[in-house]
C-alpha cells in the first residue's frame, strides 16, 4: 500500500492574527498550497491589497508549502489547523555595509547621536560640552552649538523635528534650532545633579511639542514648558537617582531608578499611579512597545515623501492612526532592564505585577529596545551578548553572540528585519532577524562605541564613541 496516497490531500485550516483575532471561517486547504497562495487568501480575507505576510503553524514558519511545515503523520482528520499570520513591513531597509564618512570634529568622546524623526537631520552630543549638527547630504559638520559647560550626556529631538533638547552633567537643559544652530529660548535650570534622560510629550498628545520631561541623578523628574523655559511639575518619589524617563502615548510617564523601582505617573498633574517592583538591583533602562511609533510620530519614512503637508491637524491625525495600528487596544507594554541581570515585561497601565521575568544574561542589562513592529524585544548586556525575546510573552528566542566585549547600545532598522549593536570591542554588528545570525561586521572605530542610531528612513546609520569620531554608514 502506498502510504503517500493514504495521506489527506486537504486540511481544514483557519487564519488567526499574531495578536489572536480569528479571520474568516475555517477553509479546506490543499497541503501543497504555497506561501504565495496563502498570502493571496489572507489579503482577500482582510480586504487588503498586496500586503506581505509571514505564516506559522505551531511556531514553524511556512517557507514553501503548508505540507512542509506540518507534521503530516500526526494529523487528525477532525483537527482544524491554525495558521498564524504576521504582517510584514511594506518597505525593506537594506543592511548598511560600509562606512561612507568618518567625520572628526568633537574634541572628546561622542556620547550620544540621534537622527530627527523624519531622518533628515543628525545631531550628536559629546564630552567636549558641544552639540553638533551634521549635514547628511555632504556628510560634513554643519553647526557647533556651544552653551553647556560640562559633558553633554543626552540629546532628544522634538516629535516635530524642529528642535533638539540637550542636557549636561551640570543638570542644564538647552534647546537648539537644527537649521541655524542657535539656542532657542533660555537655558532650563533646576536639576541639582546631572540629567540622565529626556522625553518629549508625544505628537499625538500635542503637536505644539512644548513639554519635555527630564530625569536626573538628583532623584527628581521635571516636566518643563520649553517655551517658557520653566518647570511645570516636579515628580518626586524616587529615593535614588532616576536612570530613565519615557513619555507614553496614553499620557503616562514611566521612570526607572537606582532605588530598584519603576514609577508610573500621570503627565497632566504629576500624580503617581503605581510603583512597579520586582528588580533586585538598579533599574538601568526602559523601553515602550510604542517607542518607535512615538519617535517618528507623523513621519513615515517612505509614504510621506509622496504626500508632504505642514498642516498640524492632518499630521496629528496621521500620527494617531499609526499609533492605533501599533497599539490596537491602547495597551502599551513596558520592558525594564537591570543590574540584577534580568528584564521584566509589564502592562504598566493595568498591572502592578510583571507579565514575565526574563532571565539568562550573565551581567547587567544595559539597553533594551522593542522592534518597530513591536514583535521582538532585544536586550544588550555587559556579558557581550544580545538576547531576543517575544514581546507579548517575554519568552526567550535566542542569543546573538559575536561581540568580544560589553554591548552598549542597540538600534533597529525601521522595517524590523535588522538589528544593530555597538560595543566596547570597537565594532558595530548587524544581525538578520530572519536567520537570527550575524549579517555584517562593521569594524572601523578605534575604540569603544557608545552611541548608535539608525535613521527612520533606513538610509544611514550613525555611530560615535571614545575615538571622538562620528561615523556614517550606508548600504
N, C-alpha and C positions, 0 to 999 in steps of 0.2 A: 504494500500500500504506500502511496506517495504522501508522506507527511505534509509536504508543501501544500498539496491540494486540499488537505483537510483544514488548513488554517482559514480563519474568516477573511473574506476579501474586504469587508466593510466593518467599521465600528461605529457605535453611537458615540457622538462626542458633543461637548458643549464648550463654548468660549467663555472665558472668565478673565476680567482685567486683573492686573497685578495688585490692584487695591481691593479686589474681592467682589466687584459687581459682575453679575451674570449678564451675558449679552446674547439675546435671541434664545430660541428653543433648541433642544438637542437636535443634531443633524446626523444623518448617515454619511460617513466619510469613507472613501476608499483608503486602504492602508498605504497605497503608493502615492497619495496626494503629496504635492511638493510644498515647500515653504512659500514659493511664489503664489501658488494657488490658495494657500491659507491666507496670505496677505490680501488677495482679491476678495475672499469671502469676508474677512474681518472688516475691510473697508466698506463693503456693501452693508454689513450688519450695523456698522456705526454711522452709515451715511456720510462717509468721508471719501476723499479722493486721493489716491496715491500716497497714503501715509505709510512710512516704513515701520514694520513691527518685528519684534523677536518673539518666538513661541517656545513654550516649555511644557513638557509632560513630566510630572513628578520630578521637578528640578533638572530634567535633562533637556538641553536645548535641541530643538528640531532644526538641523542644519541643512538636510537634504529632503528626506521624506518622513512622514509620520511613523512608518513601519520601523525605521532605523532607531527612532527614539523610544519606541515601546518595547517592553519585554513581551513579545507576542505569545510565547508559550504559557505565560501566566494570565493571559486574557480570559476573562469570564464573559460569556455572551450577553449576560444581563447588564454588565458594567457600563456606565456612561463615563467615557474618558474625558477628564478635564484638561482643556488646552488653555494654558495661561498665556495671555499676550501682554507685551510691554511695548508702548510706543517709543520709537527712536527719534532722536533729533533729526529734523528735515535737512539740516545742512551738515557738512562734515569739516572738521578742523584738521588740517594736515599737521603732522608732527614737525616741530622745529628741528632742524638738522644741523644748522651752522650758526656760528657767531658772525653777525654781519658788521658789528662795530663794538669796539671797546673804547668807551668814552671816559677819559680821565677828566678831572675837574674837582671832585671832592678832595679835601686835604686830609680827611680821616675816613674811618670805616663808613660804608654805606649801611645804614641800619634798617631803612625801610624804602620800598619802592612800590608805586601804585599807578595803574592806569585809571583814567577817568571812566565814568560809567559808559560812555559811548566808545571808548577805546581810542579816542582821537588825541588825547594828551597823556603825558607821562611825567610824574614827579618823583623825587627821592628826598629823603632826609638823612642827615649824616652827623657823625660825631664832631664834624668841623663847625657846628652851630648853624649851618645854612640849609635852606630848602632849595632844590634846583628843579627847574622845568626843562624838559628836553624836547627838541624838535624831531618828531618821528620821521618826517619826510627826508630831512638832510642828515639825520642821526648825529646831531651836534647839540652842545649846550645852548639853551635858549635864554633863561634868566637865572641869575643867582640872587636868592632872596635872603637879605640879612636883617635880623630883628631879634633873634634869640641870642642869648649869651652863654648857653650851655648846650650839651648834646641834644639834637632833635631826635626824640625817641619814637614818635609815631606821627603818621600823616593820614588824612582821610578826606576823600572828595565828597562834596555835597552831592545829593542824588541827581541834581540837575546839571552837574558837571561844571558849574560856573564859578565855584570857589573851592579852595583847598584849605583845610584846617591842619595846623601842625602844632605839636606840643613838645615841650622840652623837659630836661631834668630839673629845671627850676620851678616847674609847675605852671609855666605860662603857655597860653594858647593864642596863636595868631592866625588870621585868615589872609589868604593871598589870592590875587587875581591871576589866573594862568595866562591870560593874554598879554597883560602889561608887566607882570611880575611884581606889581606894587602891593603893599599891605592894604587890606580893606578894614576900615574902622580901627578901633583901638585894641591894644593887647589885653586879653582877658586874664585877670589875675585873681587868685582866690585860693588855689590849692597850696598847701604848705610844703608838699614834697612833690616828687616827680609824677608826671602823668603817664599811666600805663596803657591806656586805650581811649579811642574816640569813637563815637557812634552818632550819626545824624538821624533826625526824625525821618522815617521813610517818606518817599514822594507820594505814596498812596494816602498818607495821613495829611500831608500838607505840601502842595507843590511850591510854596514860597521858600522852603528849605531854610528856615530861620533857626530852628532849635538844634542844639548839639549837646550830647552827653559826654562827660569825661570821667574816667575812673583814675584814682590816684593811690600812690603808696601811703598817703596820709589816712587812708581808710574811708574816704568820702567819695561819693559820686555827685557831680554837679550837672544840672541842666542849665544851659546858657541860652539867652536870647542873643544871637550873634549880631543882630542889627544894633541892639542897644549896647552890646558888649558887657552884659550883666548876668549874674547868676539868678535864675528864676526860682530854682528849687535845689535844696541840698538833700541828698538821700543818705541819711546816716543810720547805721545799724550794724555794719560790719565792724568787728573788733580788731581787725588787722588790715594790712594792705589789700586793696582791691586790684585784682590782676587783669580783669577783662570786663567790658560792658558791651551789650548787644541791645539794639532797639528793634523790637519785633513789629510785624505788620498789624497786629491787633491792638497796639497801643501799650504793650507791656515792655518794661525794661528789665533785662536779666544781667545780674552781676555775679562774678565769682571772686573768691577771696582766699587769702592765706589763712583765714580763720576756718577753712575746710567746708564752708557753706556756699550755696548759690542762693541769691535772693531774687524774688520776682516782685517788681514794683509797678504801680500804675503811673504812666508817664504824665497824665494831666494834673494829678495832685500829689504825686510822690508817696502815696500810701503803700505800705508794704503788704503785698497779698499773701505771700507764703515764703517759707525758707525751706530749701531742699537740702537734706542732709544725707550723708552716706559715705562720703570720701574720708579716708583716714589721714590725709595729709593735705598740703596746699592744693587748691584747685588753680591750675595754670591757664586754662584755655576753654573757651566755649565756642560752639557753632550752632547756628539755627538751620533747619531744613530750608528756610526761605532766604538764607543769606545772599545767594546768587541773584535771585529774582528781585530782592530789595536793593541790591547793589546796582543792578542795571536799570531798574525802575521802568521808565518809559522808553528806554532804548533797546531795540532788538538788533543784534549785531548784523543781521542780514536784511530783514524785511524793511527796516526803516530807511535804508538807502533809497528805496523806491518812493517813499511816502513821507517827505520831510515836513514837519509843521512846528510852529512856535506856540501854538495855542495850548495854554496850560491845562485847560479843562479837558481837551482831547487827549493830551499827554497823560493826565492823571487817570482818565478812564482806561487808556491803553495799559498803564502800569497796573491798574486794579484788575483788569481782565487777566493779565499774565499771572498776577499774584493768585487769583482764584483758581486758575488752571493748575498751578503748582501745589496749591494748598486747598483742595476742593471742600473739605469740611471745615475750613478755617482753623485747622489744628496744626500749630507749629510744633515740630519736635526739636528738642534741645539735646545736645550731647556735651558732656564735660570731660576734660582730661586732667589728670592729677599727678602729683609727685608720688602718689601711692601705687603707681604703675597701672592703674585701672582707668576705664572710661565708664560713665553712666549715661544711659539714654533716658530722657524724661519727656512726659507730656506736661509741660510746666503750667499750663493754664488750668489743668484739672486735678492733677495728681501730685501728692507730696512724695509718693513712693516711686522709685525709678522703674521704668519698664524693663530695663535689663542692666546687669553689671557685666562689663566686657573686660575679660582678663586675658593675659597672655604676654603682654610686654614685660621685659625684664628690668627696665629702668623707667625713669619718669617720662610721662607723655607731654610732649612739647607743643604739638599743633594738631588740630583736628578740623576736618572740612567735609561737609556734605557735597556730593556731586551736584552739579546744577540741576539735573533731573530728579534730585532728592533720593535716588535709589541706593546709593552706596555711601558709607562713611569711611574716610581714610584717616588713619592716625599715624603721627610721626613720633619717634621716641629716641632718647639718648642711647637705646640699645642697638642702634644702627639699622633698625628695620622700619618698614612701613607696613601697617596691617589694614586689611579691608574687612568691613562688616556690613551686614544687611541693615538698612536704615530703619526698617519698620520693627524688626525683632531684636536687633543687636547681635544676631548670630554671626559667628566668625566665618569669614570666607577664605582668606589666605594671607600669607605673609610674603611681602616683596623684599627680597634680600639682594644686596649688591653694594650698598654703601659700606665703607670700612670705618667710618666714624659716625658720631651723633648726627641724626637727621633733624634739621632745624625747622624747615618750613615746607608746606605743600601748596600746589596751585593746580586747579582743574582746567582742562580745556572746556569751552562753553558748550560743546556737544556731549560732554561726559564720557568721551571714548578714550581720553588720555589723561594721565596724572603726572605731575611733575614734582620732584622732590629736590631740596637743596640741603647740603650737608657740610659738616666741619671738614670733610675729606676733600674739599675744594671743587667737587663736581656737582652738576645737575644731572638728574636721570629722568628719562621719560618712560612711563610704564603704560603698556597697552591693556585696556580693560577687557578686551575680548579674550586674549590669550593669558592674561594675568602674569605677563612676563615683561622683562626689560625690552623696551623698543630701541632706545638710544642712550648712549652715554655721552654727556656733554662736558668734557674737561675744558679748561681754559682759564679759570680763575687761579690766581697764585696762592690763595689762602681760603679760609673758611667762608662759605656763602651764607650770609644771614638772611637775605631778603630775596624773594622771587615773586613774580606776578605774571599771569598770562592775560593778554588783553582780551576783553569781552568779544571783540570781533575775530579773535583767533589768529590774528596776523603776526603778533610779536610776543616774545617772552622777554621780560627784563629781569636782570639779576644783579645783586650787589653784595659786597661783603667787606672783609677785613683788608683786602688788597686795594681799597679806595676807588675801584674802577666800577663803572656801571656798564654792563654788557647787554647788548640787544641781540636776540636770536630770532632767525626766521627759517621757514622751510625752503 
